[in-house]
């Protein structure tokens, strides 16, 4: 039953947009605290920051935030996905930077344009495959990594305790069908 729920959760997370994904991940964060190198307090702070950013993006008039993914690690915000114009991107960065606790905002992977329906499904499938492989791998914990895929390009974020875990996660992502590139944003903490 637990395995079935985990697989359903993994499949649903990439399909869920904005604050729904944060809420699902936030709920999972408490259960995965033992696998994350951040303190439980930092994890809770990061989830809270992400939820606030998502809520503000959703509340913003003329902001199609459903195509934006927000990941927060130690107060550093990573925005990935799509927005229709450069002004939307600038506005999203500004909104994220105004949330208390945000130390820095990375939006280099927030593209101008609209994703196709096929790209969304393909990217969700790639993300699901990678997360499943990470969860099944004996070297890494799938709970430690956040995986986001945009047009076949995979963004890995998280905090691990060894270079071996970092390399293994990158290798798993690169070896997954449909992946065009891997952006390694994983931090090693000892």
LUMRO-32294 format. One line per field, with one value per residue: residue number from 1; residue in three letters; y, z negated, x of N, C-alpha, C in turn. Coordinates in nm, 3 decimals. Layout:
// LUMRO-32294
n = (NUM / ...);
res = (ALA / ...);
n.v = (Y / ...);
n.w = (Z / ...);
n.u = (X / ...);
ca.v = (Y / ...);
ca.w = (Z / ...);
ca.u = (X / ...);
c.v = (Y / ...);
c.w = (Z / ...);
c.u = (X / ...);
This chain:
// LUMRO-32294
n = (1 / 2 / 3 / 4 / 5 / 6 / 7 / 8 / 9 / 10 / 11 / 12 / 13 / 14 / 15 / 16 / 17 / 18 / 19 / 20 / 21 / 22 / 23 / 24 / 25 / 26 / 27 / 28 / 29 / 30 / 31 / 32 / 33 / 34 / 35 / 36 / 37 / 38 / 39 / 40 / 41 / 42 / 43 / 44 / 45 / 46 / 47 / 48 / 49 / 50 / 51 / 52 / 53 / 54 / 55 / 56 / 57 / 58 / 59 / 60 / 61 / 62 / 63 / 64 / 65 / 66 / 67 / 68 / 69 / 70 / 71 / 72 / 73 / 74 / 75 / 76 / 77 / 78 / 79 / 80 / 81 / 82 / 83 / 84 / 85 / 86 / 87 / 88 / 89 / 90 / 91 / 92 / 93 / 94 / 95 / 96 / 97 / 98 / 99 / 100 / 101 / 102 / 103 / 104 / 105 / 106 / 107 / 108 / 109 / 110 / 111 / 112 / 113 / 114 / 115 / 116 / 117 / 118 / 119 / 120 / 121 / 122 / 123 / 124 / 125 / 126 / 127 / 128 / 129 / 130 / 131 / 132 / 133 / 134 / 135 / 136 / 137 / 138 / 139 / 140 / 141 / 142 / 143 / 144 / 145 / 146 / 147 / 148 / 149 / 150 / 151 / 152 / 153 / 154 / 155 / 156 / 157 / 158 / 159 / 160 / 161 / 162 / 163 / 164 / 165 / 166 / 167 / 168 / 169 / 170 / 171 / 172 / 173 / 174 / 175 / 176 / 177 / 178 / 179 / 180 / 181 / 182 / 183 / 184 / 185 / 186 / 187 / 188 / 189 / 190);
res = (UNK / UNK / UNK / UNK / UNK / UNK / UNK / UNK / UNK / UNK / UNK / UNK / UNK / UNK / UNK / UNK / UNK / UNK / UNK / UNK / UNK / UNK / UNK / UNK / UNK / UNK / UNK / UNK / UNK / UNK / UNK / UNK / UNK / UNK / UNK / UNK / UNK / UNK / UNK / UNK / UNK / UNK / UNK / UNK / UNK / UNK / UNK / UNK / UNK / UNK / UNK / UNK / UNK / UNK / UNK / UNK / UNK / UNK / UNK / UNK / UNK / UNK / UNK / UNK / UNK / UNK / UNK / UNK / UNK / UNK / UNK / UNK / UNK / UNK / UNK / UNK / UNK / UNK / UNK / UNK / UNK / UNK / UNK / UNK / UNK / UNK / UNK / UNK / UNK / UNK / UNK / UNK / UNK / UNK / UNK / UNK / UNK / UNK / UNK / UNK / UNK / UNK / UNK / UNK / UNK / UNK / UNK / UNK / UNK / UNK / UNK / UNK / UNK / UNK / UNK / UNK / UNK / UNK / UNK / UNK / UNK / UNK / UNK / UNK / UNK / UNK / UNK / UNK / UNK / UNK / UNK / UNK / UNK / UNK / UNK / UNK / UNK / UNK / UNK / UNK / UNK / UNK / UNK / UNK / UNK / UNK / UNK / UNK / UNK / UNK / UNK / UNK / UNK / UNK / UNK / UNK / UNK / UNK / UNK / UNK / UNK / UNK / UNK / UNK / UNK / UNK / UNK / UNK / UNK / UNK / UNK / UNK / UNK / UNK / UNK / UNK / UNK / UNK / UNK / UNK / UNK / UNK / UNK / UNK / UNK / UNK / UNK / UNK / UNK / UNK);
n.v = (-0.119 / 0.125 / 0.158 / 0.184 / 0.423 / 0.598 / 0.583 / 0.685 / 0.942 / 1.035 / 1.039 / 1.224 / 1.464 / 1.602 / 1.669 / 1.838 / 2.181 / 2.485 / 2.599 / 2.366 / 2.159 / 2.236 / 2.207 / 1.930 / 1.839 / 1.968 / 1.831 / 1.584 / 1.645 / 1.642 / 1.369 / 1.287 / 1.393 / 1.265 / 1.193 / 1.416 / 1.658 / 1.905 / 2.081 / 1.997 / 2.223 / 2.408 / 2.284 / 2.308 / 2.586 / 2.637 / 2.507 / 2.659 / 2.914 / 2.855 / 2.795 / 3.043 / 3.200 / 3.071 / 3.118 / 3.397 / 3.431 / 3.307 / 3.477 / 3.708 / 3.937 / 3.856 / 3.662 / 3.377 / 3.141 / 2.867 / 2.737 / 2.756 / 2.637 / 2.620 / 2.590 / 2.568 / 2.591 / 2.608 / 2.879 / 2.976 / 3.038 / 2.860 / 2.911 / 2.753 / 2.667 / 2.814 / 3.139 / 3.387 / 3.634 / 3.845 / 4.041 / 3.920 / 3.726 / 3.888 / 4.005 / 3.780 / 3.706 / 3.931 / 3.917 / 3.675 / 3.744 / 3.919 / 3.780 / 3.702 / 3.565 / 3.475 / 3.436 / 3.450 / 3.455 / 3.237 / 3.245 / 3.165 / 2.946 / 2.987 / 3.010 / 3.213 / 3.201 / 2.949 / 2.628 / 2.331 / 2.107 / 1.842 / 1.857 / 1.913 / 1.676 / 1.490 / 1.591 / 1.559 / 1.282 / 1.211 / 1.324 / 1.170 / 0.913 / 0.949 / 1.021 / 0.782 / 0.602 / 0.716 / 0.679 / 0.402 / 0.347 / 0.226 / 0.392 / 0.663 / 0.877 / 0.915 / 1.100 / 1.307 / 1.465 / 1.716 / 1.706 / 1.852 / 1.896 / 2.058 / 2.097 / 1.860 / 1.905 / 1.846 / 1.950 / 1.919 / 1.950 / 1.981 / 1.862 / 1.679 / 1.433 / 1.350 / 1.348 / 1.124 / 1.051 / 1.271 / 1.255 / 1.007 / 1.059 / 1.246 / 1.085 / 0.893 / 1.055 / 1.146 / 0.907 / 0.849 / 0.793 / 1.037 / 1.258 / 1.557 / 1.721 / 1.775 / 1.973 / 2.035 / 2.122 / 2.046 / 2.044 / 1.960 / 1.861 / 1.825);
n.w = (0.000 / -0.084 / 0.107 / 0.340 / 0.285 / 0.273 / 0.539 / 0.675 / 0.566 / 0.662 / 0.935 / 0.944 / 0.845 / 1.044 / 1.224 / 1.092 / 1.038 / 0.935 / 0.620 / 0.538 / 0.586 / 0.409 / 0.167 / 0.163 / 0.168 / -0.062 / -0.256 / -0.229 / -0.310 / -0.589 / -0.643 / -0.513 / -0.642 / -0.767 / -0.559 / -0.448 / -0.436 / -0.549 / -0.847 / -1.034 / -1.102 / -0.911 / -0.678 / -0.715 / -0.716 / -0.451 / -0.302 / -0.383 / -0.284 / -0.008 / 0.025 / -0.033 / 0.174 / 0.397 / 0.341 / 0.362 / 0.630 / 0.756 / 0.671 / 0.802 / 1.046 / 1.386 / 1.402 / 1.515 / 1.330 / 1.321 / 1.478 / 1.354 / 1.144 / 0.807 / 0.605 / 0.294 / 0.118 / -0.167 / -0.189 / 0.061 / 0.368 / 0.644 / 0.953 / 1.205 / 1.534 / 1.734 / 1.851 / 2.008 / 2.096 / 2.080 / 1.892 / 1.721 / 1.613 / 1.481 / 1.294 / 1.147 / 1.028 / 0.870 / 0.698 / 0.564 / 0.438 / 0.244 / 0.032 / -0.306 / -0.439 / -0.208 / -0.052 / 0.193 / 0.542 / 0.808 / 1.143 / 1.388 / 1.525 / 1.591 / 1.846 / 2.133 / 2.288 / 2.393 / 2.275 / 2.468 / 2.475 / 2.513 / 2.440 / 2.167 / 2.068 / 2.145 / 2.001 / 1.740 / 1.729 / 1.759 / 1.523 / 1.332 / 1.389 / 1.321 / 1.047 / 0.947 / 0.999 / 0.836 / 0.584 / 0.567 / 0.566 / 0.405 / 0.320 / 0.311 / 0.176 / 0.281 / 0.158 / 0.094 / 0.312 / 0.537 / 0.837 / 1.145 / 1.466 / 1.772 / 2.093 / 2.153 / 2.025 / 1.726 / 1.393 / 1.104 / 0.762 / 0.420 / 0.104 / 0.012 / -0.156 / -0.043 / 0.231 / 0.386 / 0.372 / 0.499 / 0.760 / 0.836 / 0.847 / 1.057 / 1.265 / 1.280 / 1.367 / 1.617 / 1.758 / 1.816 / 2.041 / 2.281 / 2.159 / 2.219 / 2.116 / 1.806 / 1.526 / 1.262 / 0.949 / 0.697 / 0.358 / 0.160 / -0.166 / -0.461);
n.u = (0.083 / 0.194 / 0.396 / 0.243 / 0.105 / 0.325 / 0.420 / 0.195 / 0.195 / 0.441 / 0.386 / 0.180 / 0.290 / 0.461 / 0.262 / 0.099 / 0.045 / 0.213 / 0.115 / -0.009 / 0.169 / 0.370 / 0.235 / 0.195 / 0.462 / 0.545 / 0.398 / 0.516 / 0.769 / 0.800 / 0.794 / 1.022 / 1.236 / 1.451 / 1.614 / 1.722 / 1.977 / 1.945 / 1.847 / 1.550 / 1.406 / 1.502 / 1.412 / 1.135 / 1.113 / 1.195 / 0.993 / 0.777 / 0.850 / 0.847 / 0.575 / 0.460 / 0.566 / 0.452 / 0.179 / 0.169 / 0.242 / 0.025 / -0.178 / -0.113 / -0.213 / -0.266 / -0.060 / 0.053 / 0.104 / 0.092 / 0.271 / 0.510 / 0.762 / 0.856 / 1.130 / 1.288 / 1.586 / 1.760 / 1.684 / 1.743 / 1.602 / 1.479 / 1.353 / 1.180 / 1.061 / 0.803 / 0.709 / 0.501 / 0.624 / 0.922 / 0.883 / 0.698 / 0.868 / 1.059 / 0.888 / 0.805 / 1.047 / 1.091 / 0.868 / 0.923 / 1.163 / 1.080 / 0.973 / 0.993 / 1.288 / 1.401 / 1.706 / 1.832 / 1.745 / 1.716 / 1.658 / 1.736 / 1.652 / 1.395 / 1.195 / 1.105 / 0.798 / 0.560 / 0.479 / 0.432 / 0.151 / 0.228 / 0.498 / 0.473 / 0.356 / 0.554 / 0.778 / 0.684 / 0.668 / 0.938 / 1.044 / 0.907 / 1.010 / 1.283 / 1.265 / 1.157 / 1.367 / 1.565 / 1.450 / 1.460 / 1.728 / 2.025 / 2.233 / 2.161 / 1.903 / 1.578 / 1.422 / 1.582 / 1.631 / 1.511 / 1.347 / 1.312 / 1.182 / 1.222 / 1.138 / 1.281 / 1.520 / 1.679 / 1.660 / 1.835 / 1.806 / 1.901 / 2.035 / 2.312 / 2.524 / 2.763 / 3.000 / 2.978 / 2.705 / 2.594 / 2.711 / 2.603 / 2.326 / 2.319 / 2.419 / 2.212 / 2.000 / 2.101 / 2.110 / 1.850 / 1.586 / 1.492 / 1.599 / 1.763 / 1.959 / 2.136 / 2.112 / 2.305 / 2.239 / 2.293 / 2.393 / 2.675 / 2.713 / 2.892);
ca.v = (0.000 / 0.241 / 0.171 / 0.234 / 0.564 / 0.671 / 0.592 / 0.781 / 1.074 / 1.074 / 1.071 / 1.342 / 1.586 / 1.684 / 1.715 / 1.944 / 2.308 / 2.588 / 2.575 / 2.229 / 2.080 / 2.272 / 2.147 / 1.786 / 1.825 / 2.009 / 1.721 / 1.478 / 1.690 / 1.597 / 1.226 / 1.262 / 1.472 / 1.185 / 1.175 / 1.548 / 1.709 / 2.027 / 2.055 / 1.994 / 2.363 / 2.468 / 2.225 / 2.370 / 2.724 / 2.635 / 2.473 / 2.777 / 3.017 / 2.811 / 2.809 / 3.187 / 3.246 / 3.017 / 3.190 / 3.533 / 3.421 / 3.277 / 3.596 / 3.817 / 3.953 / 3.830 / 3.583 / 3.236 / 3.072 / 2.721 / 2.685 / 2.787 / 2.552 / 2.689 / 2.502 / 2.649 / 2.515 / 2.700 / 3.017 / 3.006 / 3.003 / 2.822 / 2.917 / 2.687 / 2.658 / 2.909 / 3.254 / 3.438 / 3.747 / 3.879 / 4.119 / 3.821 / 3.666 / 3.989 / 4.021 / 3.659 / 3.717 / 4.035 / 3.863 / 3.576 / 3.810 / 3.997 / 3.692 / 3.697 / 3.444 / 3.447 / 3.491 / 3.471 / 3.395 / 3.194 / 3.230 / 3.140 / 2.835 / 3.028 / 3.043 / 3.295 / 3.124 / 2.859 / 2.488 / 2.258 / 2.002 / 1.724 / 1.880 / 1.901 / 1.533 / 1.428 / 1.634 / 1.494 / 1.141 / 1.205 / 1.352 / 1.053 / 0.804 / 0.979 / 1.010 / 0.639 / 0.544 / 0.767 / 0.613 / 0.262 / 0.335 / 0.205 / 0.494 / 0.792 / 0.874 / 0.996 / 1.206 / 1.414 / 1.544 / 1.770 / 1.689 / 1.932 / 1.881 / 2.160 / 2.065 / 1.752 / 1.944 / 1.809 / 2.030 / 1.846 / 2.030 / 1.909 / 1.865 / 1.543 / 1.433 / 1.305 / 1.364 / 0.998 / 1.061 / 1.374 / 1.197 / 0.898 / 1.119 / 1.303 / 0.971 / 0.837 / 1.148 / 1.145 / 0.778 / 0.834 / 0.824 / 1.163 / 1.367 / 1.625 / 1.780 / 1.774 / 2.087 / 1.987 / 2.228 / 1.974 / 2.084 / 1.855 / 1.912 / 1.721);
ca.w = (0.000 / -0.093 / 0.237 / 0.434 / 0.253 / 0.314 / 0.685 / 0.712 / 0.526 / 0.757 / 1.064 / 0.930 / 0.815 / 1.159 / 1.295 / 1.012 / 1.059 / 0.833 / 0.476 / 0.512 / 0.578 / 0.285 / 0.057 / 0.164 / 0.128 / -0.201 / -0.336 / -0.222 / -0.373 / -0.728 / -0.641 / -0.453 / -0.714 / -0.799 / -0.439 / -0.402 / -0.515 / -0.619 / -0.973 / -1.018 / -1.105 / -0.780 / -0.582 / -0.736 / -0.667 / -0.304 / -0.252 / -0.410 / -0.186 / 0.122 / 0.025 / -0.026 / 0.311 / 0.484 / 0.314 / 0.417 / 0.776 / 0.793 / 0.644 / 0.891 / 1.165 / 1.513 / 1.383 / 1.536 / 1.244 / 1.329 / 1.551 / 1.277 / 1.029 / 0.707 / 0.512 / 0.200 / 0.041 / -0.255 / -0.158 / 0.200 / 0.448 / 0.783 / 1.035 / 1.334 / 1.609 / 1.841 / 1.838 / 2.145 / 2.137 / 1.991 / 1.782 / 1.627 / 1.545 / 1.388 / 1.187 / 1.064 / 0.950 / 0.770 / 0.599 / 0.484 / 0.357 / 0.136 / -0.075 / -0.419 / -0.447 / -0.079 / -0.046 / 0.333 / 0.637 / 0.937 / 1.243 / 1.518 / 1.588 / 1.614 / 1.989 / 2.190 / 2.386 / 2.342 / 2.303 / 2.539 / 2.393 / 2.527 / 2.359 / 2.026 / 2.038 / 2.157 / 1.889 / 1.620 / 1.735 / 1.732 / 1.381 / 1.260 / 1.405 / 1.243 / 0.904 / 0.916 / 0.996 / 0.717 / 0.467 / 0.565 / 0.566 / 0.271 / 0.288 / 0.286 / 0.133 / 0.366 / 0.078 / 0.080 / 0.435 / 0.609 / 0.980 / 1.230 / 1.606 / 1.861 / 2.230 / 2.152 / 1.943 / 1.589 / 1.288 / 0.978 / 0.646 / 0.294 / 0.023 / -0.020 / -0.242 / 0.025 / 0.377 / 0.447 / 0.387 / 0.602 / 0.892 / 0.865 / 0.887 / 1.190 / 1.358 / 1.297 / 1.450 / 1.753 / 1.822 / 1.834 / 2.176 / 2.300 / 2.097 / 2.313 / 2.038 / 1.661 / 1.455 / 1.128 / 0.848 / 0.571 / 0.266 / 0.074 / -0.300 / -0.549);
ca.u = (0.000 / 0.282 / 0.462 / 0.143 / 0.084 / 0.446 / 0.420 / 0.090 / 0.243 / 0.546 / 0.324 / 0.094 / 0.366 / 0.497 / 0.144 / 0.037 / 0.113 / 0.226 / 0.105 / -0.051 / 0.292 / 0.437 / 0.161 / 0.224 / 0.600 / 0.550 / 0.348 / 0.614 / 0.894 / 0.808 / 0.824 / 1.153 / 1.335 / 1.569 / 1.695 / 1.764 / 2.088 / 1.904 / 1.777 / 1.405 / 1.363 / 1.532 / 1.319 / 1.004 / 1.125 / 1.200 / 0.859 / 0.694 / 0.889 / 0.796 / 0.428 / 0.430 / 0.596 / 0.346 / 0.053 / 0.181 / 0.239 / -0.113 / -0.260 / -0.072 / -0.297 / -0.201 / 0.061 / 0.020 / 0.200 / 0.078 / 0.387 / 0.630 / 0.792 / 0.935 / 1.203 / 1.366 / 1.684 / 1.833 / 1.647 / 1.775 / 1.485 / 1.503 / 1.232 / 1.195 / 0.936 / 0.774 / 0.619 / 0.482 / 0.708 / 1.034 / 0.827 / 0.644 / 0.983 / 1.110 / 0.789 / 0.811 / 1.170 / 1.067 / 0.773 / 0.995 / 1.266 / 1.017 / 0.926 / 1.086 / 1.368 / 1.465 / 1.842 / 1.869 / 1.651 / 1.773 / 1.552 / 1.798 / 1.582 / 1.257 / 1.198 / 0.998 / 0.721 / 0.456 / 0.510 / 0.327 / 0.088 / 0.312 / 0.618 / 0.435 / 0.339 / 0.685 / 0.859 / 0.630 / 0.705 / 1.083 / 1.060 / 0.857 / 1.106 / 1.404 / 1.233 / 1.142 / 1.502 / 1.634 / 1.391 / 1.499 / 1.873 / 2.081 / 2.334 / 2.097 / 1.763 / 1.493 / 1.363 / 1.681 / 1.640 / 1.396 / 1.371 / 1.224 / 1.218 / 1.168 / 1.180 / 1.380 / 1.635 / 1.650 / 1.724 / 1.844 / 1.842 / 1.897 / 2.156 / 2.355 / 2.642 / 2.885 / 3.012 / 2.931 / 2.560 / 2.569 / 2.743 / 2.508 / 2.199 / 2.339 / 2.429 / 2.078 / 1.923 / 2.156 / 2.083 / 1.706 / 1.539 / 1.423 / 1.674 / 1.853 / 2.068 / 2.115 / 2.169 / 2.335 / 2.235 / 2.298 / 2.499 / 2.731 / 2.736 / 2.947);
c.v = (0.126 / 0.266 / 0.230 / 0.382 / 0.648 / 0.688 / 0.690 / 0.922 / 1.123 / 1.112 / 1.201 / 1.470 / 1.665 / 1.737 / 1.830 / 2.073 / 2.389 / 2.541 / 2.434 / 2.141 / 2.110 / 2.208 / 1.997 / 1.763 / 1.863 / 1.899 / 1.606 / 1.516 / 1.639 / 1.449 / 1.195 / 1.334 / 1.393 / 1.170 / 1.306 / 1.600 / 1.840 / 1.989 / 2.056 / 2.137 / 2.433 / 2.414 / 2.290 / 2.514 / 2.728 / 2.604 / 2.593 / 2.889 / 2.981 / 2.828 / 2.957 / 3.241 / 3.199 / 3.092 / 3.330 / 3.532 / 3.395 / 3.400 / 3.712 / 3.820 / 3.930 / 3.755 / 3.436 / 3.144 / 2.919 / 2.658 / 2.708 / 2.691 / 2.628 / 2.585 / 2.592 / 2.557 / 2.615 / 2.847 / 3.062 / 2.951 / 2.971 / 2.823 / 2.850 / 2.684 / 2.765 / 3.023 / 3.321 / 3.549 / 3.767 / 3.959 / 4.027 / 3.759 / 3.763 / 4.005 / 3.900 / 3.662 / 3.819 / 3.982 / 3.764 / 3.644 / 3.887 / 3.912 / 3.684 / 3.562 / 3.408 / 3.515 / 3.526 / 3.403 / 3.362 / 3.172 / 3.206 / 3.033 / 2.860 / 3.084 / 3.132 / 3.213 / 3.041 / 2.715 / 2.424 / 2.151 / 1.874 / 1.737 / 1.864 / 1.754 / 1.462 / 1.463 / 1.569 / 1.347 / 1.124 / 1.224 / 1.231 / 0.937 / 0.827 / 0.965 / 0.863 / 0.571 / 0.589 / 0.700 / 0.469 / 0.242 / 0.319 / 0.314 / 0.626 / 0.772 / 0.965 / 1.110 / 1.327 / 1.510 / 1.597 / 1.762 / 1.770 / 1.917 / 1.986 / 2.134 / 1.961 / 1.781 / 1.924 / 1.896 / 1.950 / 1.943 / 1.942 / 1.923 / 1.722 / 1.549 / 1.382 / 1.334 / 1.240 / 1.003 / 1.161 / 1.317 / 1.089 / 0.955 / 1.178 / 1.192 / 0.908 / 0.925 / 1.143 / 1.018 / 0.755 / 0.876 / 0.956 / 1.283 / 1.426 / 1.687 / 1.769 / 1.895 / 2.045 / 2.107 / 2.168 / 2.023 / 1.965 / 1.920 / 1.800 / 1.758);
c.w = (0.000 / 0.041 / 0.342 / 0.411 / 0.298 / 0.465 / 0.734 / 0.680 / 0.623 / 0.892 / 1.056 / 0.911 / 0.939 / 1.236 / 1.222 / 1.032 / 0.933 / 0.691 / 0.446 / 0.497 / 0.450 / 0.167 / 0.048 / 0.116 / -0.019 / -0.294 / -0.340 / -0.296 / -0.515 / -0.735 / -0.588 / -0.526 / -0.742 / -0.680 / -0.390 / -0.494 / -0.587 / -0.751 / -0.946 / -1.017 / -0.972 / -0.673 / -0.593 / -0.687 / -0.515 / -0.244 / -0.269 / -0.309 / -0.049 / 0.132 / 0.037 / 0.113 / 0.407 / 0.465 / 0.374 / 0.569 / 0.826 / 0.777 / 0.739 / 1.017 / 1.290 / 1.498 / 1.398 / 1.460 / 1.253 / 1.403 / 1.477 / 1.160 / 0.936 / 0.616 / 0.424 / 0.120 / -0.036 / -0.221 / -0.018 / 0.287 / 0.591 / 0.854 / 1.167 / 1.403 / 1.714 / 1.793 / 1.975 / 2.189 / 2.037 / 1.870 / 1.677 / 1.545 / 1.441 / 1.268 / 1.092 / 0.974 / 0.838 / 0.659 / 0.507 / 0.390 / 0.239 / 0.019 / -0.183 / -0.423 / -0.317 / -0.077 / 0.097 / 0.421 / 0.766 / 1.034 / 1.382 / 1.596 / 1.601 / 1.756 / 2.029 / 2.298 / 2.317 / 2.372 / 2.382 / 2.447 / 2.397 / 2.441 / 2.210 / 1.986 / 2.042 / 2.039 / 1.759 / 1.614 / 1.704 / 1.582 / 1.298 / 1.269 / 1.320 / 1.094 / 0.863 / 0.906 / 0.872 / 0.590 / 0.454 / 0.552 / 0.424 / 0.228 / 0.247 / 0.232 / 0.224 / 0.291 / 0.066 / 0.197 / 0.481 / 0.756 / 1.056 / 1.373 / 1.689 / 2.000 / 2.236 / 2.069 / 1.797 / 1.493 / 1.159 / 0.868 / 0.522 / 0.221 / -0.017 / -0.105 / -0.174 / 0.175 / 0.448 / 0.471 / 0.497 / 0.741 / 0.932 / 0.913 / 1.028 / 1.295 / 1.385 / 1.388 / 1.596 / 1.829 / 1.851 / 1.974 / 2.179 / 2.243 / 2.200 / 2.244 / 1.891 / 1.602 / 1.309 / 1.031 / 0.707 / 0.488 / 0.184 / -0.058 / -0.388 / -0.692);
c.u = (0.087 / 0.352 / 0.367 / 0.119 / 0.203 / 0.450 / 0.313 / 0.133 / 0.349 / 0.487 / 0.245 / 0.174 / 0.404 / 0.376 / 0.075 / 0.115 / 0.122 / 0.211 / 0.057 / 0.072 / 0.366 / 0.367 / 0.190 / 0.366 / 0.615 / 0.504 / 0.447 / 0.742 / 0.908 / 0.846 / 0.962 / 1.264 / 1.463 / 1.663 / 1.757 / 1.873 / 2.056 / 1.840 / 1.627 / 1.351 / 1.387 / 1.440 / 1.181 / 1.005 / 1.121 / 1.064 / 0.766 / 0.723 / 0.832 / 0.645 / 0.388 / 0.456 / 0.488 / 0.215 / 0.057 / 0.180 / 0.097 / -0.201 / -0.229 / -0.159 / -0.211 / -0.067 / 0.024 / 0.117 / 0.192 / 0.196 / 0.518 / 0.642 / 0.885 / 0.999 / 1.289 / 1.457 / 1.769 / 1.806 / 1.682 / 1.662 / 1.530 / 1.368 / 1.262 / 1.059 / 0.925 / 0.686 / 0.614 / 0.579 / 0.823 / 0.984 / 0.764 / 0.758 / 1.038 / 1.016 / 0.792 / 0.935 / 1.151 / 0.975 / 0.844 / 1.094 / 1.208 / 0.966 / 1.035 / 1.157 / 1.438 / 1.602 / 1.883 / 1.765 / 1.726 / 1.658 / 1.610 / 1.724 / 1.432 / 1.252 / 1.080 / 0.929 / 0.615 / 0.496 / 0.397 / 0.270 / 0.173 / 0.438 / 0.588 / 0.422 / 0.473 / 0.775 / 0.813 / 0.670 / 0.853 / 1.108 / 1.018 / 0.956 / 1.231 / 1.377 / 1.219 / 1.277 / 1.579 / 1.581 / 1.437 / 1.650 / 1.929 / 2.181 / 2.270 / 1.956 / 1.683 / 1.429 / 1.455 / 1.678 / 1.505 / 1.434 / 1.267 / 1.273 / 1.146 / 1.225 / 1.291 / 1.503 / 1.599 / 1.731 / 1.718 / 1.885 / 1.830 / 2.029 / 2.189 / 2.481 / 2.768 / 2.880 / 2.962 / 2.781 / 2.525 / 2.593 / 2.643 / 2.375 / 2.209 / 2.346 / 2.293 / 1.995 / 1.971 / 2.119 / 1.935 / 1.665 / 1.464 / 1.496 / 1.771 / 1.973 / 2.032 / 2.186 / 2.181 / 2.342 / 2.241 / 2.417 / 2.544 / 2.765 / 2.788 / 2.932);
